[in-house]
Amino acid sequence: MKLVCHLRATRESQGERGNVRGYALSLTISPAATGFFTPVKITGRTFVDGALGANNPVDQVEEEAADIWCPKTGELKPLDNILKFLSKTLVQITTETEETAKKSIGRWRQHYDSKRYFRFNVEQGLQDVGLAEFKEQGTIMAATDQYLDEQTRVSQVRDCVENVKQKQSVQNRDCIGTTVEAYHTRVVLRQHAQVDIPRHSIPFSKNCQFVGRSEILKTVREKLFGDHGHRSIALVGLGGVGKTQVALWIAHWTNENKSHWSVFWMPAFSRASFERASLELVEELDIEGVEKGDPKQLLRRYLRSSKSGNWLLIVDNADDEEVVFGIDGENGIYDYLPQTDSGRILSTTRSRQIAVDIAGPEVVDVSQMSEGEARELLGKGLTNKTLLRDDKSVAGLLDFLAYFPLAINQEAAYLNKMPISLAEYLLLLRNTEQDLVELLAAEFRDVTRYPRAPNAVATTWIISFKQIQKDEDAANLLFFMSYTEPRAIPRSMLPGAGSEQRTTRAIGTLCGYSFLSRRNGEEVFDMHRLVQVVSRWWIQSREDSNEKKQAALGHLATIFNTDNWDSRDLWRSYLPHVLRTIQGDAGDGGWGLHECQLGFWAGRCLGKEGRNREAAELLEHVVAVRERTLSEEHADRLASQHELASAYEVNGQVKEAVELLEHVVAVEGRTLSEEHPDRLASQHALASAYEANGQVKA
């Protein structure tokens, strides 16, 4: 018979004989017999028959002890080792026969001699008590008491107890708990053969340059493994903002801290990448049927089974809606991912719409870094740490790059290869838009990213631009805003999409990709500055780039055509965007009808704002184009000359104003009637200019 009491269940208790015998030792008692018997209870203790392993307890005790104290090597270590969290000692091993005891002592001889192995055998008084006579409790207890009362035995028990006390008194209880939990996991896996040993399939090593993101990591861990853990959560953010790196950190953290959890990683760039990863994982897990079956279905069936145990599946780069959810009746990758209580799915995506569809409200935003995190990331990436001494350039560079992780890594890679300072690099970025784009498009190697995936900021975002093209309304908005100022974009200025609902949806798509953000409580939006630069560069590389530019100019020309003071709030909000759009073309030859019309009204608005010098310079440009492209009598040419003369006068350039107005009055005198309002207005303006120039007759 066997007293069912395991090492993992021991606790200290008070008892007789100086607290020696009463110390709760892991005790296994078994006579050498075989057979099947009904379990019985004696004073609360349960005794089972040899069919459950009680007849050979020494092997079971050794196995339990090794699992708890030395799971990797099976070798006992000194009590004062580096972890100092367990005694690594077999407290007590009981054997069924003397021959088994000799074998056991032989295996543990070095620990027997150093008083770290103990065996207690009641040698007298129980010869006549067999397995069937379990009711002879009194005889058994009396013999045991007499055995323990012997002085030699008292000394041995005391030594044994001291070993156990060392285990119990270790200060780091968390380590003990972790070890016992790991032991429990191994026992459960052995007892339930249908559950596989946890596996870990992570394509990238731990990122030693990972910094910050503490709040995001805390939120993700809580959502995945908290008391109310969610089956699926999603990380969403702009491409290159660090979603994959957060997921990678979570993967390695789970591997290190959740010993009974498997961790699997699946890229979702395309159907092909997902199918290839499914096949590799099915082969790695030794799932049967791979020769004939669909690896995706086999993997899904495995993850749904109890055999898979607890698992965390990371689905990285789920950015394409057709790949994720399928199209034209074809399954998407999420049709192959089961929702089970034992599994968790962590997805990364650039699209908020996809994130919500796969994770509901359990969406975690990954945005740009804080200034402190960005500084730390730059410091880890640079090989020449002396560059960081230029604090002003560091601050300016990080601000220019908008604290964007991928841009910072790209910059560090460039600086590691080129012998220039941070200040010189910042000048390159600010020099021209072409220089900026070339730097943002420069590829670099990163071992924590996919080998054949684009690493440069520009090429990373172009992937998103192409995905947005599937939504025509959103694409048209992106094209339009690529030419405007990136900040403070009024919704009323945006081209309509046919209905308010379609416009709202298009805006939502751009916001979902983090290209656009809404200001709190306002119908005003901001576009990421670097995103706008790259999007404009991408559009200019397209065959229809001129068509897109003219569409943007044409829309602005229809809504920006007044300098009425009562409408000043509206045209003030539009003015910066108009100026940015028309200033994109170099030289007089780049301006057409729309640019001249917008320049004309922008010049008038600048004058109303008291920005006279800017107004004069802009109207000079308009007049130069119209004098070259329109006839001398054309109304638009005469109107722009009149406005330029007015700007000259206010700006103190009275002589130029007089000369220009004299020309306008002369032309209108030949082409317009005496009562025509334009002719009368020009004559009045000329008289005012004469007065300002001192040309007044007495």
GUTI-409714 format. One record per residue (C-alpha): x, y, z. Coordinates in steps of 0.02 Angstrom, whole numbers, padded with zeros to 5 digits, always signed. Example, Ala and Ser with C-alpha at 12.3 -4.5 7.8 and 13.67 -1.06 7.14 Angstrom:
2
+00615-00225+00390/+00684-00053+00357/
//
This chain:
698
+00000+00000+00000/+00055+00180-00031/+00031+00337+00070/-00016+00463-00064/+00091+00614-00020/+00201+00706-00142/+00351+00818-00125/+00259+00964-00204/+00124+00957-00070/+00237+00966+00084/+00210+01098+00217/+00292+01128+00384/+00189+01075+00535/+00215+01054+00722/+00220+00879+00795/+00298+00771+00930/+00478+00734+00979/+00547+00908+00965/+00457+00948+00803/+00562+00818+00714/+00440+00680+00672/+00300+00807+00652/+00390+00899+00512/+00287+00859+00357/+00402+00753+00253/+00360+00678+00086/+00337+00499+00139/+00300+00349+00032/+00269+00182+00118/+00253+00023+00019/+00281-00160+00055/+00346-00267-00085/+00187-00345-00154/+00084-00341-00311/-00100-00347-00349/-00256-00240-00357/-00340-00178-00199/-00480-00057-00158/-00413+00110-00095/-00435+00131+00092/-00422+00279+00213/-00333+00280+00381/-00346+00440+00484/-00376+00542+00329/-00236+00463+00228/-00274+00370+00069/-00184+00208+00025/-00185+00139-00152/-00123-00022-00227/+00032-00063-00326/-00058-00046-00491/-00037+00143-00476/+00148+00132-00447/+00155+00115-00258/+00260-00043-00263/+00408+00049-00341/+00401+00217-00256/+00585+00258-00260/+00581+00292-00447/+00426+00401-00429/+00501+00501-00285/+00664+00526-00379/+00566+00583-00531/+00461+00706-00432/+00612+00777-00342/+00713+00796-00500/+00566+00881-00584/+00554+01010-00445/+00736+01040-00400/+00838+01000-00553/+00724+00983-00704/+00857+01007-00836/+01004+00901-00777/+00937+00791-00639/+01094+00837-00541/+01084+00908-00364/+01169+01076-00343/+01239+01164-00187/+01111+01250-00078/+01197+01418-00098/+01200+01418-00288/+01168+01573-00394/+00979+01567-00384/+00967+01515-00201/+00787+01468-00221/+00778+01280-00184/+00877+01153-00084/+00896+01032-00230/+00890+00891-00103/+00788+00733-00101/+00706+00747+00067/+00673+00563+00092/+00661+00411-00017/+00577+00252+00042/+00602+00090-00050/+00507-00068-00069/+00651-00190-00048/+00829-00189+00015/+00890-00226-00160/+00801-00072-00228/+00871+00029-00083/+01048-00024-00125/+01024+00028-00306/+00953+00193-00252/+01096+00227-00131/+01218+00186-00269/+01139+00312-00384/+01143+00447-00250/+01305+00396-00159/+01385+00569-00164/+01231+00647-00083/+01211+00502+00041/+01386+00535+00109/+01353+00723+00121/+01189+00698+00217/+01079+00752+00075/+01002+00582+00041/+00897+00497+00176/+00809+00329+00185/+00702+00272+00331/+00645+00092+00342/+00545+00018+00487/+00647-00141+00503/+00562-00223+00654/+00383-00248+00709/+00292-00259+00543/+00352-00426+00479/+00182-00504+00511/+00077-00360+00442/+00028-00385+00259/-00061-00279+00132/-00230-00350+00174/-00209-00306+00358/-00216-00119+00341/-00332-00112+00491/-00185-00155+00604/-00159+00030+00626/-00103+00018+00805/+00033-00109+00767/+00096-00006+00621/+00102+00157+00719/+00185+00076+00869/+00321-00001+00762/+00349+00163+00673/+00360+00260+00837/+00487+00136+00907/+00587+00149+00747/+00592+00339+00753/+00634+00341+00940/+00803+00259+00911/+00941+00388+00939/+01023+00354+00771/+00858+00383+00683/+00826+00545+00779/+00992+00612+00718/+00956+00561+00538/+00783+00638+00542/+00854+00799+00615/+00980+00809+00473/+00841+00778+00348/+00733+00914+00426/+00875+01040+00419/+00888+01010+00233/+00702+01037+00212/+00708+01195+00317/+00839+01267+00202/+00719+01240+00058/+00573+01315+00154/+00670+01468+00216/+00729+01532+00048/+00681+01715+00034/+00637+01718-00151/+00465+01637-00142/+00425+01695-00318/+00562+01583-00386/+00492+01436-00289/+00319+01470-00356/+00385+01481-00532/+00480+01318-00515/+00333+01225-00439/+00221+01293-00577/+00344+01228-00706/+00345+01060-00617/+00156+01057-00616/+00155+01091-00803/+00271+00944-00837/+00169+00829-00727/+00007+00878-00812/+00084+00851-00982/+00142+00678-00931/-00024+00632-00853/-00120+00692-01006/-00024+00621-01152/-00145+00704-01273/-00068+00876-01236/+00093+00913-01332/+00245+00989-01250/+00244+01177-01280/+00329+01228-01442/+00400+01395-01493/+00414+01453-01673/+00476+01633-01677/+00567+01691-01835/+00670+01829-01755/+00786+01831-01606/+00754+01949-01463/+00778+02131-01515/+00914+02198-01401/+00883+02374-01464/+00700+02375-01414/+00660+02523-01302/+00511+02598-01212/+00330+02556-01252/+00301+02506-01070/+00117+02557-01067/+00080+02468-01230/+00167+02309-01171/+00073+02315-01005/-00093+02334-01096/-00057+02192-01217/-00003+02072-01079/-00158+02113-00977/-00274+02088-01126/-00193+01923-01172/-00157+01843-01004/-00259+01940-00876/-00403+01870-00775/-00519+01911-00919/-00400+01871-01060/-00466+01903-01235/-00453+01776-01374/-00400+01903-01503/-00321+02076-01494/-00243+02184-01628/-00101+02309-01636/-00136+02449-01760/-00027+02591-01821/+00067+02670-01964/+00187+02558-02059/+00358+02566-01975/+00291+02630-01809/+00348+02472-01717/+00199+02352-01712/+00302+02201-01761/+00434+02243-01631/+00301+02253-01494/+00232+02085-01551/+00408+02011-01553/+00439+02070-01375/+00274+01991-01320/+00322+01828-01407/+00488+01813-01317/+00411+01870-01152/+00281+01733-01165/+00415+01605-01206/+00513+01656-01051/+00370+01681-00928/+00231+01565-00984/+00317+01396-00988/+00159+01298-01027/+00112+01409-01175/+00165+01376-01354/+00209+01526-01462/+00182+01524-01650/+00217+01662-01778/+00130+01679-01946/+00167+01816-02075/+00014+01878-02169/+00089+01982-02309/+00000+01874-02435/-00090+01708-02453/+00072+01631-02513/+00169+01685-02359/+00033+01620-02244/+00021+01453-02334/+00210+01432-02330/+00214+01469-02144/+00069+01348-02114/+00163+01208-02202/+00323+01240-02105/+00230+01243-01940/+00131+01085-01978/+00294+00994-02018/+00378+01063-01862/+00232+01003-01754/+00233+00830-01838/+00049+00844-01880/-00007+00693-01980/-00085+00709-02152/+00026+00845-02223/+00061+00742-02379/-00121+00744-02433/-00209+00878-02332/-00214+01067-02337/-00084+01131-02212/-00196+01276-02164/-00340+01159-02121/-00224+01039-02029/-00154+01181-01925/-00328+01246-01886/-00385+01073-01831/-00232+01053-01721/-00254+01222-01636/-00436+01181-01600/-00390+01015-01518/-00349+00992-01335/-00184+00917-01389/-00117+01090-01433/-00132+01151-01253/-00117+01338-01223/-00048+01439-01368/-00013+01616-01426/-00022+01644-01613/+00050+01805-01684/-00018+01853-01856/+00099+01988-01920/+00062+02115-02057/-00122+02076-02084/-00138+02231-02193/-00230+02173-02349/-00417+02151-02324/-00430+02027-02468/-00292+01920-02395/-00363+01928-02220/-00547+01898-02257/-00547+01827-02433/-00632+01882-02593/-00756+01809-02718/-00798+01662-02607/-00617+01618-02572/-00568+01599-02390/-00455+01724-02307/-00321+01679-02181/-00435+01716-02033/-00550+01576-02087/-00410+01460-02035/-00380+01534-01862/-00487+01456-01726/-00562+01547-01578/-00535+01437-01424/-00523+01467-01238/-00349+01392-01236/-00278+01503-01373/-00240+01687-01399/-00214+01780-01564/-00112+01939-01573/-00122+02025-01743/-00029+02174-01813/-00105+02281-01950/-00095+02453-02028/-00283+02460-02053/-00399+02504-01909/-00545+02432-02006/-00459+02263-02014/-00407+02277-01831/-00587+02306-01775/-00653+02167-01886/-00534+02038-01812/-00524+02098-01631/-00680+02201-01598/-00647+02330-01464/-00483+02249-01411/-00376+02360-01520/-00213+02436-01456/-00144+02590-01544/+00043+02598-01576/+00093+02777-01613/+00254+02876-01627/+00379+02868-01484/+00401+02995-01347/+00554+03107-01359/+00641+03007-01222/+00607+02840-01308/+00667+02911-01475/+00829+02972-01397/+00861+02803-01319/+00826+02715-01484/+00946+02829-01577/+01078+02801-01444/+01065+02612-01460/+01072+02619-01650/+01225+02729-01672/+01398+02651-01667/+01482+02821-01643/+01407+02876-01477/+01501+03041-01482/+01374+03103-01609/+01248+03111-01467/+01346+03250-01383/+01270+03375-01505/+01110+03390-01406/+01037+03527-01515/+01057+03425-01674/+00988+03269-01588/+00832+03363-01535/+00811+03443-01707/+00835+03280-01799/+00713+03181-01693/+00584+03319-01708/+00605+03325-01897/+00581+03136-01906/+00426+03153-01794/+00498+03026-01669/+00459+02889-01794/+00550+02725-01751/+00585+02661-01927/+00648+02831-01984/+00762+02840-01832/+00833+02667-01867/+00856+02712-02050/+00946+02872-02001/+01060+02778-01879/+01104+02651-02015/+01150+02794-02133/+01256+02883-02003/+01346+02721-01959/+01407+02709-02139/+01435+02892-02183/+01567+03000-02095/+01454+03151-02065/+01387+03236-01910/+01207+03245-01853/+01202+03429-01900/+01259+03389-02078/+01131+03251-02094/+00994+03368-02034/+01045+03494-02167/+01027+03358-02299/+00851+03319-02239/+00801+03502-02242/+00888+03547-02404/+00759+03496-02535/+00612+03381-02541/+00706+03273-02666/+00851+03251-02543/+00728+03206-02406/+00640+03077-02514/+00805+02998-02568/+00857+02979-02387/+00688+02907-02337/+00696+02785-02482/+00870+02720-02443/+00859+02535-02396/+00956+02463-02249/+00975+02293-02165/+00882+02251-02005/+00892+02076-01931/+00728+02102-01837/+00631+02128-01999/+00586+02009-02140/+00732+01977-02260/+00646+02025-02423/+00526+02154-02352/+00560+02340-02381/+00647+02423-02234/+00652+02603-02297/+00517+02720-02235/+00465+02773-02410/+00446+02599-02483/+00357+02540-02326/+00222+02673-02344/+00203+02646-02531/+00135+02474-02488/-00004+02559-02391/-00036+02684-02531/-00066+02542-02652/-00187+02459-02531/-00283+02622-02511/-00307+02631-02699/-00435+02492-02682/-00547+02625-02604/-00564+02753-02744/-00639+02888-02633/-00500+02872-02504/-00368+02871-02641/-00437+03033-02714/-00429+03116-02544/-00249+03056-02523/-00203+03127-02694/-00283+03294-02651/-00202+03312-02480/-00032+03266-02548/-00026+03443-02620/-00097+03544-02475/-00021+03593-02310/-00010+03437-02200/-00086+03520-02046/-00256+03600-02009/-00349+03532-02160/-00533+03585-02149/-00659+03453-02197/-00756+03585-02295/-00606+03603-02410/-00599+03418-02456/-00670+03361-02623/-00835+03270-02601/-00856+03086-02638/-01035+03094-02701/-01117+03088-02530/-01076+03132-02351/-01075+02948-02305/-00945+02907-02439/-00839+03056-02388/-00847+03003-02206/-00797+02827-02253/-00651+02888-02359/-00588+02997-02216/-00607+02848-02099/-00499+02741-02213/-00357+02867-02212/-00373+02887-02024/-00376+02698-02008/-00206+02687-02092/-00143+02826-01976/-00109+02940-02124/-00236+03064-02058/-00290+03114-01883/-00438+03217-01825/-00414+03360-01705/-00518+03342-01548/-00690+03417-01564/-00655+03492-01736/-00690+03450-01917/-00506+03481-01950/-00374+03350-01993/-00185+03334-01988/-00082+03228-02106/+00083+03152-02052/+00215+03267-02128/+00333+03131-02187/+00187+03031-02255/+00136+03180-02360/+00311+03201-02430/+00321+03018-02479/+00143+03015-02549/+00180+03166-02660/+00341+03083-02720/+00244+02924-02758/+00108+03018-02854/+00239+03111-02956/+00309+02943-03012/+00140+02892-03084/+00089+02919-03264/-00068+03011-03211/+00021+03129-03091/-00020+03287-03191/-00202+03237-03199/-00206+03216-03009/-00123+03385-02984/-00245+03474-03099/-00391+03392-03012/-00331+03460-02845/-00303+03634-02917/-00471+03634-03004/-00563+03590-02844/-00475+03727-02747/-00514+03854-02883/-00700+03820-02865/-00703+03849-02676/-00571+03985-02656/-00636+04133-02756/-00671+04274-02635/-00589+04395-02516/-00753+04453-02442/-00723+04509-02264/-00880+04423-02203/-00808+04257-02264/-00636+04288-02191/-00641+04138-02070/-00667+04021-02217/-00537+04093-02336/-00412+04112-02195/-00423+03925-02161/-00402+03886-02347/-00263+04011-02385/-00112+03909-02320/-00166+03759-02423/-00190+03862-02581/-00018+03940-02562/+00063+03770-02533/-00023+03695-02684/+00023+03832-02810/+00201+03849-02746/+00239+03670-02794/+00276+03715-02976/+00442+03798-03015/+00456+03941-03140/+00327+04037-03237/+00304+03896-03360/+00234+03782-03227/+00079+03888-03196/-00083+03864-03290/-00259+03931-03281/-00299+03860-03108/-00136+03917-03029/-00159+04093-03094/-00338+04102-03032/-00288+04039-02860/-00137+04155-02856/-00248+04304-02898/-00368+04272-02754/-00229+04222-02635/-00141+04387-02673/-00299+04485-02634/-00323+04389-02470/-00143+04419-02421/-00172+04604-02449/-00325+04600-02338/-00218+04518-02204/-00087+04656-02217/+00043+04540-02292/+00080+04666-02429/+00252+04608-02482/+00192+04429-02503/+00041+04491-02597/+00147+04592-02718/+00268+04447-02751/+00127+04325-02784/+00032+04443-02899/+00192+04481-02995/+00199+04296-03035/+00017+04295-03091/+00041+04448-03202/+00199+04375-03280/+00108+04216-03332/-00046+04308-03396/+00053+04436-03495/+00136+04290-03584/-00021+04185-03610/-00165+04310-03628/-00198+04453-03747/-00172+04633-03692/-00359+04665-03684/-00404+04505-03589/-00506+04545-03434/-00408+04425-03322/-00242+04502-03375/-00306+04679-03341/-00382+04627-03173/-00219+04549-03112/-00120+04704-03167/-00243+04814-03072/-00224+04708-02914/-00035+04708-02928/-00034+04899-02942/-00140+04911-02785/-00018+04795-02694/+00129+04901-02754/+00050+05060-02686/+00015+04986-02515/+00189+04910-02511/+00269+05081-02543/+00311+05046-02726/+00210+05197-02786/+00308+05229-02946/+00279+05050-03005/+00095+05066-02960/+00076+05224-03064/+00161+05149-03217/+00055+04991-03212/-00110+05083-03185/-00075+05204-03326/-00057+05054-03441/-00219+04975-03377/-00318+05137-03396/-00252+05159-03573/-00303+04983-03627/-00474+04993-03545/-00500+05164-03624/-00490+05078-03793/-00592+04924-03751/-00722+04973-03622/-00861+05101-03620/-00842+05257-03515/-00971+05192-03391/-00894+05019-03370/-00860+04986-03184/-00687+04910-03216/-00632+05063-03316/-00697+05181-03182/-00612+05080-03044/-00445+05086-03133/-00458+05274-03159/-00496+05298-02975/-00348+05189-02925/-00233+05288-03040/-00290+05452-02963/-00252+05383-02790/-00079+05328-02849/-00044+05499-02922/-00089+05577-02755/+00024+05455-02662/+00164+05495-02783/+00142+05683-02760/+00074+05709-02936/-00071+05821-02886/-00107+05980-02985/-00161+06133-02887/
//
